[in-house]
Amino acid sequence: MNLNKLLISFRSLESREKLLLKVVFALVPLLFFGTYYLQLSDSINNNTRNATLAKSNFEYVQSKALNFQAYAESQEALLSFPELNSFMINESQTFKFNDFRLAEESGTNIFYFTSASVEKISRFVEKISTHPAISIVSIALSPSENSYAVKVVFLKKQ
């Protein structure tokens, strides 16, 4: 019954009033969807910003933890191997470098070794450099067919 009255009153309107009502009824849902989309977009942006901030905080804490771990390992190495050469030889054995050599050439401290893995070389040099009595001066890599010959110049700190 009410729908019939609504239909009769709509038919009694002039054509411009009918057009205006059609436009209003078409725009109202679009306005609601647009508002919903903007709120959703804003929420996504906020969540993305929060996730980026949380990631940044995590990376900061992780880097501090890794720094502390490296410091603790260097102190442990200093206590375990007060003699620098024994520390370096032990680490070379840990990384399974059979041809590790320590040398002193014209007052310069050098160690040599070969490895097929650049990652292994990097980890070894990083591990050696954590010792508080060692300061790496230069690293030279010479590639060959199956491996890399490495020459590391270092200073002994007192």
Chimera marker file (.cmm) of the C-alpha trace (Angstrom):
<marker_set name="trace">
<marker id="1" x="0.000" y="0.000" z="0.000" r="1" g="1" b="0" radius="0.5"/>
<marker id="2" x="2.732" y="2.480" z="0.934" r="1" g="1" b="0" radius="0.5"/>
<marker id="3" x="4.728" y="1.526" z="-2.124" r="1" g="1" b="0" radius="0.5"/>
<marker id="4" x="1.707" y="2.274" z="-4.296" r="1" g="1" b="0" radius="0.5"/>
<marker id="5" x="1.358" y="5.763" z="-2.763" r="1" g="1" b="0" radius="0.5"/>
<marker id="6" x="5.060" y="6.389" z="-3.289" r="1" g="1" b="0" radius="0.5"/>
<marker id="7" x="4.750" y="5.376" z="-6.929" r="1" g="1" b="0" radius="0.5"/>
<marker id="8" x="1.731" y="7.647" z="-7.437" r="1" g="1" b="0" radius="0.5"/>
<marker id="9" x="3.525" y="10.605" z="-5.841" r="1" g="1" b="0" radius="0.5"/>
<marker id="10" x="6.627" y="9.950" z="-7.976" r="1" g="1" b="0" radius="0.5"/>
<marker id="11" x="4.517" y="9.941" z="-11.155" r="1" g="1" b="0" radius="0.5"/>
<marker id="12" x="2.912" y="13.222" z="-10.138" r="1" g="1" b="0" radius="0.5"/>
<marker id="13" x="6.313" y="14.956" z="-10.106" r="1" g="1" b="0" radius="0.5"/>
<marker id="14" x="7.555" y="16.947" z="-13.034" r="1" g="1" b="0" radius="0.5"/>
<marker id="15" x="10.276" y="15.489" z="-15.211" r="1" g="1" b="0" radius="0.5"/>
<marker id="16" x="13.053" y="17.704" z="-13.780" r="1" g="1" b="0" radius="0.5"/>
<marker id="17" x="12.050" y="16.691" z="-10.221" r="1" g="1" b="0" radius="0.5"/>
<marker id="18" x="12.093" y="13.032" z="-11.264" r="1" g="1" b="0" radius="0.5"/>
<marker id="19" x="15.563" y="13.507" z="-12.772" r="1" g="1" b="0" radius="0.5"/>
<marker id="20" x="16.769" y="15.237" z="-9.602" r="1" g="1" b="0" radius="0.5"/>
<marker id="21" x="15.502" y="12.363" z="-7.412" r="1" g="1" b="0" radius="0.5"/>
<marker id="22" x="17.129" y="9.774" z="-9.696" r="1" g="1" b="0" radius="0.5"/>
<marker id="23" x="20.450" y="11.646" z="-9.518" r="1" g="1" b="0" radius="0.5"/>
<marker id="24" x="20.208" y="11.914" z="-5.712" r="1" g="1" b="0" radius="0.5"/>
<marker id="25" x="19.397" y="8.203" z="-5.358" r="1" g="1" b="0" radius="0.5"/>
<marker id="26" x="22.319" y="7.349" z="-7.641" r="1" g="1" b="0" radius="0.5"/>
<marker id="27" x="24.811" y="9.662" z="-5.887" r="1" g="1" b="0" radius="0.5"/>
<marker id="28" x="23.995" y="8.702" z="-2.290" r="1" g="1" b="0" radius="0.5"/>
<marker id="29" x="25.338" y="5.108" z="-2.648" r="1" g="1" b="0" radius="0.5"/>
<marker id="30" x="28.366" y="6.436" z="-4.528" r="1" g="1" b="0" radius="0.5"/>
<marker id="31" x="28.992" y="8.894" z="-1.696" r="1" g="1" b="0" radius="0.5"/>
<marker id="32" x="28.777" y="6.105" z="0.893" r="1" g="1" b="0" radius="0.5"/>
<marker id="33" x="31.128" y="3.856" z="-1.117" r="1" g="1" b="0" radius="0.5"/>
<marker id="34" x="33.540" y="6.744" z="-1.679" r="1" g="1" b="0" radius="0.5"/>
<marker id="35" x="33.614" y="7.551" z="2.036" r="1" g="1" b="0" radius="0.5"/>
<marker id="36" x="34.118" y="3.885" z="2.891" r="1" g="1" b="0" radius="0.5"/>
<marker id="37" x="36.948" y="3.628" z="0.341" r="1" g="1" b="0" radius="0.5"/>
<marker id="38" x="38.696" y="6.741" z="1.722" r="1" g="1" b="0" radius="0.5"/>
<marker id="39" x="38.477" y="5.402" z="5.282" r="1" g="1" b="0" radius="0.5"/>
<marker id="40" x="39.771" y="2.034" z="4.120" r="1" g="1" b="0" radius="0.5"/>
<marker id="41" x="42.620" y="3.686" z="2.233" r="1" g="1" b="0" radius="0.5"/>
<marker id="42" x="43.524" y="5.795" z="5.263" r="1" g="1" b="0" radius="0.5"/>
<marker id="43" x="43.465" y="2.700" z="7.467" r="1" g="1" b="0" radius="0.5"/>
<marker id="44" x="45.765" y="0.856" z="5.046" r="1" g="1" b="0" radius="0.5"/>
<marker id="45" x="48.161" y="3.815" z="4.996" r="1" g="1" b="0" radius="0.5"/>
<marker id="46" x="48.217" y="3.940" z="8.808" r="1" g="1" b="0" radius="0.5"/>
<marker id="47" x="48.842" y="0.196" z="9.042" r="1" g="1" b="0" radius="0.5"/>
<marker id="48" x="51.618" y="0.438" z="6.441" r="1" g="1" b="0" radius="0.5"/>
<marker id="49" x="53.217" y="3.316" z="8.348" r="1" g="1" b="0" radius="0.5"/>
<marker id="50" x="52.952" y="1.369" z="11.623" r="1" g="1" b="0" radius="0.5"/>
<marker id="51" x="54.446" y="-1.747" z="9.996" r="1" g="1" b="0" radius="0.5"/>
<marker id="52" x="57.326" y="0.308" z="8.567" r="1" g="1" b="0" radius="0.5"/>
<marker id="53" x="57.972" y="1.846" z="11.969" r="1" g="1" b="0" radius="0.5"/>
<marker id="54" x="57.854" y="-1.558" z="13.666" r="1" g="1" b="0" radius="0.5"/>
<marker id="55" x="60.252" y="-2.957" z="11.059" r="1" g="1" b="0" radius="0.5"/>
<marker id="56" x="62.622" y="-0.032" z="11.592" r="1" g="1" b="0" radius="0.5"/>
<marker id="57" x="62.497" y="-0.529" z="15.365" r="1" g="1" b="0" radius="0.5"/>
<marker id="58" x="63.107" y="-4.249" z="14.964" r="1" g="1" b="0" radius="0.5"/>
<marker id="59" x="66.089" y="-3.682" z="12.653" r="1" g="1" b="0" radius="0.5"/>
<marker id="60" x="67.543" y="-1.162" z="15.103" r="1" g="1" b="0" radius="0.5"/>
<marker id="61" x="67.207" y="-3.553" z="18.041" r="1" g="1" b="0" radius="0.5"/>
<marker id="62" x="68.554" y="-6.429" z="15.944" r="1" g="1" b="0" radius="0.5"/>
<marker id="63" x="71.613" y="-4.415" z="14.892" r="1" g="1" b="0" radius="0.5"/>
<marker id="64" x="72.281" y="-3.475" z="18.517" r="1" g="1" b="0" radius="0.5"/>
<marker id="65" x="71.928" y="-7.123" z="19.546" r="1" g="1" b="0" radius="0.5"/>
<marker id="66" x="74.306" y="-8.217" z="16.792" r="1" g="1" b="0" radius="0.5"/>
<marker id="67" x="76.782" y="-5.527" z="17.849" r="1" g="1" b="0" radius="0.5"/>
<marker id="68" x="76.560" y="-6.733" z="21.426" r="1" g="1" b="0" radius="0.5"/>
<marker id="69" x="76.973" y="-10.323" z="20.286" r="1" g="1" b="0" radius="0.5"/>
<marker id="70" x="80.069" y="-9.382" z="18.280" r="1" g="1" b="0" radius="0.5"/>
<marker id="71" x="81.459" y="-7.516" z="21.280" r="1" g="1" b="0" radius="0.5"/>
<marker id="72" x="80.777" y="-10.481" z="23.577" r="1" g="1" b="0" radius="0.5"/>
<marker id="73" x="82.413" y="-12.860" z="21.106" r="1" g="1" b="0" radius="0.5"/>
<marker id="74" x="85.453" y="-10.602" z="20.810" r="1" g="1" b="0" radius="0.5"/>
<marker id="75" x="85.808" y="-10.469" z="24.583" r="1" g="1" b="0" radius="0.5"/>
<marker id="76" x="85.432" y="-14.241" z="24.744" r="1" g="1" b="0" radius="0.5"/>
<marker id="77" x="88.082" y="-14.605" z="22.043" r="1" g="1" b="0" radius="0.5"/>
<marker id="78" x="90.391" y="-12.313" z="23.958" r="1" g="1" b="0" radius="0.5"/>
<marker id="79" x="89.945" y="-14.401" z="27.110" r="1" g="1" b="0" radius="0.5"/>
<marker id="80" x="90.200" y="-17.745" z="25.320" r="1" g="1" b="0" radius="0.5"/>
<marker id="81" x="93.162" y="-16.805" z="23.142" r="1" g="1" b="0" radius="0.5"/>
<marker id="82" x="95.289" y="-14.083" z="24.697" r="1" g="1" b="0" radius="0.5"/>
<marker id="83" x="97.928" y="-14.903" z="22.059" r="1" g="1" b="0" radius="0.5"/>
<marker id="84" x="96.707" y="-13.380" z="18.793" r="1" g="1" b="0" radius="0.5"/>
<marker id="85" x="98.337" y="-15.969" z="16.522" r="1" g="1" b="0" radius="0.5"/>
<marker id="86" x="96.673" y="-18.881" z="18.332" r="1" g="1" b="0" radius="0.5"/>
<marker id="87" x="93.289" y="-17.162" z="17.945" r="1" g="1" b="0" radius="0.5"/>
<marker id="88" x="93.783" y="-16.729" z="14.193" r="1" g="1" b="0" radius="0.5"/>
<marker id="89" x="95.012" y="-20.307" z="13.704" r="1" g="1" b="0" radius="0.5"/>
<marker id="90" x="92.076" y="-21.684" z="15.714" r="1" g="1" b="0" radius="0.5"/>
<marker id="91" x="89.585" y="-19.680" z="13.637" r="1" g="1" b="0" radius="0.5"/>
<marker id="92" x="91.220" y="-20.831" z="10.400" r="1" g="1" b="0" radius="0.5"/>
<marker id="93" x="90.807" y="-24.437" z="11.569" r="1" g="1" b="0" radius="0.5"/>
<marker id="94" x="87.155" y="-23.724" z="12.406" r="1" g="1" b="0" radius="0.5"/>
<marker id="95" x="86.635" y="-22.588" z="8.799" r="1" g="1" b="0" radius="0.5"/>
<marker id="96" x="88.716" y="-25.556" z="7.555" r="1" g="1" b="0" radius="0.5"/>
<marker id="97" x="91.428" y="-23.543" z="5.795" r="1" g="1" b="0" radius="0.5"/>
<marker id="98" x="94.294" y="-26.021" z="5.450" r="1" g="1" b="0" radius="0.5"/>
<marker id="99" x="96.716" y="-23.562" z="3.868" r="1" g="1" b="0" radius="0.5"/>
<marker id="100" x="96.406" y="-20.740" z="6.406" r="1" g="1" b="0" radius="0.5"/>
<marker id="101" x="99.722" y="-18.940" z="6.883" r="1" g="1" b="0" radius="0.5"/>
<marker id="102" x="100.731" y="-16.091" z="9.177" r="1" g="1" b="0" radius="0.5"/>
<marker id="103" x="103.649" y="-13.958" z="8.099" r="1" g="1" b="0" radius="0.5"/>
<marker id="104" x="105.440" y="-10.749" z="8.878" r="1" g="1" b="0" radius="0.5"/>
<marker id="105" x="106.972" y="-9.003" z="5.897" r="1" g="1" b="0" radius="0.5"/>
<marker id="106" x="109.031" y="-5.869" z="6.519" r="1" g="1" b="0" radius="0.5"/>
<marker id="107" x="107.156" y="-5.095" z="9.725" r="1" g="1" b="0" radius="0.5"/>
<marker id="108" x="103.723" y="-5.729" z="8.197" r="1" g="1" b="0" radius="0.5"/>
<marker id="109" x="101.512" y="-8.482" z="9.629" r="1" g="1" b="0" radius="0.5"/>
<marker id="110" x="99.869" y="-10.592" z="6.933" r="1" g="1" b="0" radius="0.5"/>
<marker id="111" x="97.909" y="-13.804" z="6.724" r="1" g="1" b="0" radius="0.5"/>
<marker id="112" x="97.265" y="-15.850" z="3.603" r="1" g="1" b="0" radius="0.5"/>
<marker id="113" x="94.746" y="-18.553" z="2.774" r="1" g="1" b="0" radius="0.5"/>
<marker id="114" x="92.687" y="-19.903" z="-0.128" r="1" g="1" b="0" radius="0.5"/>
<marker id="115" x="89.027" y="-20.792" z="-0.330" r="1" g="1" b="0" radius="0.5"/>
<marker id="116" x="86.476" y="-21.586" z="-3.007" r="1" g="1" b="0" radius="0.5"/>
<marker id="117" x="83.705" y="-19.707" z="-1.202" r="1" g="1" b="0" radius="0.5"/>
<marker id="118" x="83.588" y="-15.912" z="-1.059" r="1" g="1" b="0" radius="0.5"/>
<marker id="119" x="80.971" y="-16.185" z="1.685" r="1" g="1" b="0" radius="0.5"/>
<marker id="120" x="83.328" y="-18.305" z="3.776" r="1" g="1" b="0" radius="0.5"/>
<marker id="121" x="86.126" y="-15.784" z="3.215" r="1" g="1" b="0" radius="0.5"/>
<marker id="122" x="83.862" y="-12.939" z="4.268" r="1" g="1" b="0" radius="0.5"/>
<marker id="123" x="82.665" y="-14.690" z="7.412" r="1" g="1" b="0" radius="0.5"/>
<marker id="124" x="86.234" y="-15.621" z="8.382" r="1" g="1" b="0" radius="0.5"/>
<marker id="125" x="87.592" y="-12.098" z="7.923" r="1" g="1" b="0" radius="0.5"/>
<marker id="126" x="84.612" y="-10.699" z="9.829" r="1" g="1" b="0" radius="0.5"/>
<marker id="127" x="85.218" y="-13.170" z="12.655" r="1" g="1" b="0" radius="0.5"/>
<marker id="128" x="88.920" y="-12.312" z="12.784" r="1" g="1" b="0" radius="0.5"/>
<marker id="129" x="88.163" y="-8.588" z="12.818" r="1" g="1" b="0" radius="0.5"/>
<marker id="130" x="85.969" y="-8.965" z="15.925" r="1" g="1" b="0" radius="0.5"/>
<marker id="131" x="89.059" y="-9.633" z="18.013" r="1" g="1" b="0" radius="0.5"/>
<marker id="132" x="89.837" y="-6.385" z="19.833" r="1" g="1" b="0" radius="0.5"/>
<marker id="133" x="93.580" y="-6.692" z="19.157" r="1" g="1" b="0" radius="0.5"/>
<marker id="134" x="93.211" y="-6.916" z="15.349" r="1" g="1" b="0" radius="0.5"/>
<marker id="135" x="92.605" y="-4.101" z="12.907" r="1" g="1" b="0" radius="0.5"/>
<marker id="136" x="92.245" y="-5.081" z="9.245" r="1" g="1" b="0" radius="0.5"/>
<marker id="137" x="94.175" y="-2.743" z="6.931" r="1" g="1" b="0" radius="0.5"/>
<marker id="138" x="93.555" y="-4.311" z="3.527" r="1" g="1" b="0" radius="0.5"/>
<marker id="139" x="92.197" y="-7.414" z="1.849" r="1" g="1" b="0" radius="0.5"/>
<marker id="140" x="93.358" y="-8.674" z="-1.545" r="1" g="1" b="0" radius="0.5"/>
<marker id="141" x="91.522" y="-11.413" z="-3.447" r="1" g="1" b="0" radius="0.5"/>
<marker id="142" x="93.160" y="-13.147" z="-6.386" r="1" g="1" b="0" radius="0.5"/>
<marker id="143" x="90.746" y="-15.424" z="-8.261" r="1" g="1" b="0" radius="0.5"/>
<marker id="144" x="91.967" y="-18.643" z="-9.828" r="1" g="1" b="0" radius="0.5"/>
<marker id="145" x="90.071" y="-21.452" z="-11.527" r="1" g="1" b="0" radius="0.5"/>
<marker id="146" x="88.399" y="-23.034" z="-8.496" r="1" g="1" b="0" radius="0.5"/>
<marker id="147" x="89.261" y="-20.761" z="-5.609" r="1" g="1" b="0" radius="0.5"/>
<marker id="148" x="90.358" y="-17.379" z="-4.372" r="1" g="1" b="0" radius="0.5"/>
<marker id="149" x="93.766" y="-16.643" z="-2.879" r="1" g="1" b="0" radius="0.5"/>
<marker id="150" x="93.348" y="-14.159" z="-0.039" r="1" g="1" b="0" radius="0.5"/>
<marker id="151" x="95.959" y="-11.846" z="1.435" r="1" g="1" b="0" radius="0.5"/>
<marker id="152" x="94.941" y="-9.823" z="4.500" r="1" g="1" b="0" radius="0.5"/>
<marker id="153" x="97.144" y="-7.125" z="5.960" r="1" g="1" b="0" radius="0.5"/>
<marker id="154" x="96.375" y="-6.336" z="9.606" r="1" g="1" b="0" radius="0.5"/>
<marker id="155" x="97.656" y="-4.385" z="12.562" r="1" g="1" b="0" radius="0.5"/>
<marker id="156" x="98.184" y="-5.793" z="16.000" r="1" g="1" b="0" radius="0.5"/>
<marker id="157" x="96.729" y="-3.406" z="18.565" r="1" g="1" b="0" radius="0.5"/>
<marker id="158" x="98.332" y="-3.241" z="21.982" r="1" g="1" b="0" radius="0.5"/>
<link id1="1" id2="2" r="1" g="1" b="0" radius="0.2"/>
<link id1="2" id2="3" r="1" g="1" b="0" radius="0.2"/>
<link id1="3" id2="4" r="1" g="1" b="0" radius="0.2"/>
<link id1="4" id2="5" r="1" g="1" b="0" radius="0.2"/>
<link id1="5" id2="6" r="1" g="1" b="0" radius="0.2"/>
<link id1="6" id2="7" r="1" g="1" b="0" radius="0.2"/>
<link id1="7" id2="8" r="1" g="1" b="0" radius="0.2"/>
<link id1="8" id2="9" r="1" g="1" b="0" radius="0.2"/>
<link id1="9" id2="10" r="1" g="1" b="0" radius="0.2"/>
<link id1="10" id2="11" r="1" g="1" b="0" radius="0.2"/>
<link id1="11" id2="12" r="1" g="1" b="0" radius="0.2"/>
<link id1="12" id2="13" r="1" g="1" b="0" radius="0.2"/>
<link id1="13" id2="14" r="1" g="1" b="0" radius="0.2"/>
<link id1="14" id2="15" r="1" g="1" b="0" radius="0.2"/>
<link id1="15" id2="16" r="1" g="1" b="0" radius="0.2"/>
<link id1="16" id2="17" r="1" g="1" b="0" radius="0.2"/>
<link id1="17" id2="18" r="1" g="1" b="0" radius="0.2"/>
<link id1="18" id2="19" r="1" g="1" b="0" radius="0.2"/>
<link id1="19" id2="20" r="1" g="1" b="0" radius="0.2"/>
<link id1="20" id2="21" r="1" g="1" b="0" radius="0.2"/>
<link id1="21" id2="22" r="1" g="1" b="0" radius="0.2"/>
<link id1="22" id2="23" r="1" g="1" b="0" radius="0.2"/>
<link id1="23" id2="24" r="1" g="1" b="0" radius="0.2"/>
<link id1="24" id2="25" r="1" g="1" b="0" radius="0.2"/>
<link id1="25" id2="26" r="1" g="1" b="0" radius="0.2"/>
<link id1="26" id2="27" r="1" g="1" b="0" radius="0.2"/>
<link id1="27" id2="28" r="1" g="1" b="0" radius="0.2"/>
<link id1="28" id2="29" r="1" g="1" b="0" radius="0.2"/>
<link id1="29" id2="30" r="1" g="1" b="0" radius="0.2"/>
<link id1="30" id2="31" r="1" g="1" b="0" radius="0.2"/>
<link id1="31" id2="32" r="1" g="1" b="0" radius="0.2"/>
<link id1="32" id2="33" r="1" g="1" b="0" radius="0.2"/>
<link id1="33" id2="34" r="1" g="1" b="0" radius="0.2"/>
<link id1="34" id2="35" r="1" g="1" b="0" radius="0.2"/>
<link id1="35" id2="36" r="1" g="1" b="0" radius="0.2"/>
<link id1="36" id2="37" r="1" g="1" b="0" radius="0.2"/>
<link id1="37" id2="38" r="1" g="1" b="0" radius="0.2"/>
<link id1="38" id2="39" r="1" g="1" b="0" radius="0.2"/>
<link id1="39" id2="40" r="1" g="1" b="0" radius="0.2"/>
<link id1="40" id2="41" r="1" g="1" b="0" radius="0.2"/>
<link id1="41" id2="42" r="1" g="1" b="0" radius="0.2"/>
<link id1="42" id2="43" r="1" g="1" b="0" radius="0.2"/>
<link id1="43" id2="44" r="1" g="1" b="0" radius="0.2"/>
<link id1="44" id2="45" r="1" g="1" b="0" radius="0.2"/>
<link id1="45" id2="46" r="1" g="1" b="0" radius="0.2"/>
<link id1="46" id2="47" r="1" g="1" b="0" radius="0.2"/>
<link id1="47" id2="48" r="1" g="1" b="0" radius="0.2"/>
<link id1="48" id2="49" r="1" g="1" b="0" radius="0.2"/>
<link id1="49" id2="50" r="1" g="1" b="0" radius="0.2"/>
<link id1="50" id2="51" r="1" g="1" b="0" radius="0.2"/>
<link id1="51" id2="52" r="1" g="1" b="0" radius="0.2"/>
<link id1="52" id2="53" r="1" g="1" b="0" radius="0.2"/>
<link id1="53" id2="54" r="1" g="1" b="0" radius="0.2"/>
<link id1="54" id2="55" r="1" g="1" b="0" radius="0.2"/>
<link id1="55" id2="56" r="1" g="1" b="0" radius="0.2"/>
<link id1="56" id2="57" r="1" g="1" b="0" radius="0.2"/>
<link id1="57" id2="58" r="1" g="1" b="0" radius="0.2"/>
<link id1="58" id2="59" r="1" g="1" b="0" radius="0.2"/>
<link id1="59" id2="60" r="1" g="1" b="0" radius="0.2"/>
<link id1="60" id2="61" r="1" g="1" b="0" radius="0.2"/>
<link id1="61" id2="62" r="1" g="1" b="0" radius="0.2"/>
<link id1="62" id2="63" r="1" g="1" b="0" radius="0.2"/>
<link id1="63" id2="64" r="1" g="1" b="0" radius="0.2"/>
<link id1="64" id2="65" r="1" g="1" b="0" radius="0.2"/>
<link id1="65" id2="66" r="1" g="1" b="0" radius="0.2"/>
<link id1="66" id2="67" r="1" g="1" b="0" radius="0.2"/>
<link id1="67" id2="68" r="1" g="1" b="0" radius="0.2"/>
<link id1="68" id2="69" r="1" g="1" b="0" radius="0.2"/>
<link id1="69" id2="70" r="1" g="1" b="0" radius="0.2"/>
<link id1="70" id2="71" r="1" g="1" b="0" radius="0.2"/>
<link id1="71" id2="72" r="1" g="1" b="0" radius="0.2"/>
<link id1="72" id2="73" r="1" g="1" b="0" radius="0.2"/>
<link id1="73" id2="74" r="1" g="1" b="0" radius="0.2"/>
<link id1="74" id2="75" r="1" g="1" b="0" radius="0.2"/>
<link id1="75" id2="76" r="1" g="1" b="0" radius="0.2"/>
<link id1="76" id2="77" r="1" g="1" b="0" radius="0.2"/>
<link id1="77" id2="78" r="1" g="1" b="0" radius="0.2"/>
<link id1="78" id2="79" r="1" g="1" b="0" radius="0.2"/>
<link id1="79" id2="80" r="1" g="1" b="0" radius="0.2"/>
<link id1="80" id2="81" r="1" g="1" b="0" radius="0.2"/>
<link id1="81" id2="82" r="1" g="1" b="0" radius="0.2"/>
<link id1="82" id2="83" r="1" g="1" b="0" radius="0.2"/>
<link id1="83" id2="84" r="1" g="1" b="0" radius="0.2"/>
<link id1="84" id2="85" r="1" g="1" b="0" radius="0.2"/>
<link id1="85" id2="86" r="1" g="1" b="0" radius="0.2"/>
<link id1="86" id2="87" r="1" g="1" b="0" radius="0.2"/>
<link id1="87" id2="88" r="1" g="1" b="0" radius="0.2"/>
<link id1="88" id2="89" r="1" g="1" b="0" radius="0.2"/>
<link id1="89" id2="90" r="1" g="1" b="0" radius="0.2"/>
<link id1="90" id2="91" r="1" g="1" b="0" radius="0.2"/>
<link id1="91" id2="92" r="1" g="1" b="0" radius="0.2"/>
<link id1="92" id2="93" r="1" g="1" b="0" radius="0.2"/>
<link id1="93" id2="94" r="1" g="1" b="0" radius="0.2"/>
<link id1="94" id2="95" r="1" g="1" b="0" radius="0.2"/>
<link id1="95" id2="96" r="1" g="1" b="0" radius="0.2"/>
<link id1="96" id2="97" r="1" g="1" b="0" radius="0.2"/>
<link id1="97" id2="98" r="1" g="1" b="0" radius="0.2"/>
<link id1="98" id2="99" r="1" g="1" b="0" radius="0.2"/>
<link id1="99" id2="100" r="1" g="1" b="0" radius="0.2"/>
<link id1="100" id2="101" r="1" g="1" b="0" radius="0.2"/>
<link id1="101" id2="102" r="1" g="1" b="0" radius="0.2"/>
<link id1="102" id2="103" r="1" g="1" b="0" radius="0.2"/>
<link id1="103" id2="104" r="1" g="1" b="0" radius="0.2"/>
<link id1="104" id2="105" r="1" g="1" b="0" radius="0.2"/>
<link id1="105" id2="106" r="1" g="1" b="0" radius="0.2"/>
<link id1="106" id2="107" r="1" g="1" b="0" radius="0.2"/>
<link id1="107" id2="108" r="1" g="1" b="0" radius="0.2"/>
<link id1="108" id2="109" r="1" g="1" b="0" radius="0.2"/>
<link id1="109" id2="110" r="1" g="1" b="0" radius="0.2"/>
<link id1="110" id2="111" r="1" g="1" b="0" radius="0.2"/>
<link id1="111" id2="112" r="1" g="1" b="0" radius="0.2"/>
<link id1="112" id2="113" r="1" g="1" b="0" radius="0.2"/>
<link id1="113" id2="114" r="1" g="1" b="0" radius="0.2"/>
<link id1="114" id2="115" r="1" g="1" b="0" radius="0.2"/>
<link id1="115" id2="116" r="1" g="1" b="0" radius="0.2"/>
<link id1="116" id2="117" r="1" g="1" b="0" radius="0.2"/>
<link id1="117" id2="118" r="1" g="1" b="0" radius="0.2"/>
<link id1="118" id2="119" r="1" g="1" b="0" radius="0.2"/>
<link id1="119" id2="120" r="1" g="1" b="0" radius="0.2"/>
<link id1="120" id2="121" r="1" g="1" b="0" radius="0.2"/>
<link id1="121" id2="122" r="1" g="1" b="0" radius="0.2"/>
<link id1="122" id2="123" r="1" g="1" b="0" radius="0.2"/>
<link id1="123" id2="124" r="1" g="1" b="0" radius="0.2"/>
<link id1="124" id2="125" r="1" g="1" b="0" radius="0.2"/>
<link id1="125" id2="126" r="1" g="1" b="0" radius="0.2"/>
<link id1="126" id2="127" r="1" g="1" b="0" radius="0.2"/>
<link id1="127" id2="128" r="1" g="1" b="0" radius="0.2"/>
<link id1="128" id2="129" r="1" g="1" b="0" radius="0.2"/>
<link id1="129" id2="130" r="1" g="1" b="0" radius="0.2"/>
<link id1="130" id2="131" r="1" g="1" b="0" radius="0.2"/>
<link id1="131" id2="132" r="1" g="1" b="0" radius="0.2"/>
<link id1="132" id2="133" r="1" g="1" b="0" radius="0.2"/>
<link id1="133" id2="134" r="1" g="1" b="0" radius="0.2"/>
<link id1="134" id2="135" r="1" g="1" b="0" radius="0.2"/>
<link id1="135" id2="136" r="1" g="1" b="0" radius="0.2"/>
<link id1="136" id2="137" r="1" g="1" b="0" radius="0.2"/>
<link id1="137" id2="138" r="1" g="1" b="0" radius="0.2"/>
<link id1="138" id2="139" r="1" g="1" b="0" radius="0.2"/>
<link id1="139" id2="140" r="1" g="1" b="0" radius="0.2"/>
<link id1="140" id2="141" r="1" g="1" b="0" radius="0.2"/>
<link id1="141" id2="142" r="1" g="1" b="0" radius="0.2"/>
<link id1="142" id2="143" r="1" g="1" b="0" radius="0.2"/>
<link id1="143" id2="144" r="1" g="1" b="0" radius="0.2"/>
<link id1="144" id2="145" r="1" g="1" b="0" radius="0.2"/>
<link id1="145" id2="146" r="1" g="1" b="0" radius="0.2"/>
<link id1="146" id2="147" r="1" g="1" b="0" radius="0.2"/>
<link id1="147" id2="148" r="1" g="1" b="0" radius="0.2"/>
<link id1="148" id2="149" r="1" g="1" b="0" radius="0.2"/>
<link id1="149" id2="150" r="1" g="1" b="0" radius="0.2"/>
<link id1="150" id2="151" r="1" g="1" b="0" radius="0.2"/>
<link id1="151" id2="152" r="1" g="1" b="0" radius="0.2"/>
<link id1="152" id2="153" r="1" g="1" b="0" radius="0.2"/>
<link id1="153" id2="154" r="1" g="1" b="0" radius="0.2"/>
<link id1="154" id2="155" r="1" g="1" b="0" radius="0.2"/>
<link id1="155" id2="156" r="1" g="1" b="0" radius="0.2"/>
<link id1="156" id2="157" r="1" g="1" b="0" radius="0.2"/>
<link id1="157" id2="158" r="1" g="1" b="0" radius="0.2"/>
</marker_set>
